Amino acid sequence: MDLLNVYQNNYLIVFIFLILGIILPIVALFFGKLLRPSKPEEAKYTTYESGIDPFGDSRVQFNIAYYIFALMFVIFDIETVFLYPWAVAYEKLGIFALVEMLIFVVMLIIGLIYAWKKKVLKWN
């Protein structure tokens, strides 16, 4: 019976945090709306409040190569972060971790070769 009471207390704590996580932002937004000044003007509904009327198209077209190159950098940069915990715990993990990391690195190399063959890394 005592174990059941412990579990109920844990669920009660989670339930309290859930309710607080829902209620506190609602209360904060309500008080913000209640206390802030409201002075609607036509200039506040424009794109910028700098005093200059917007002109031209707001869309700017970028070369897709920038996006793909940045995405490739992020992918390989994040993937190399996984090498650090392995390097730190290499002695504890043994040969199994070595094989796993070799598989991981080979998959990275395959991805790099694929990107190279598709000429993703070629800068025009």
Salt bridges, closest charged atoms under 4 A:
none
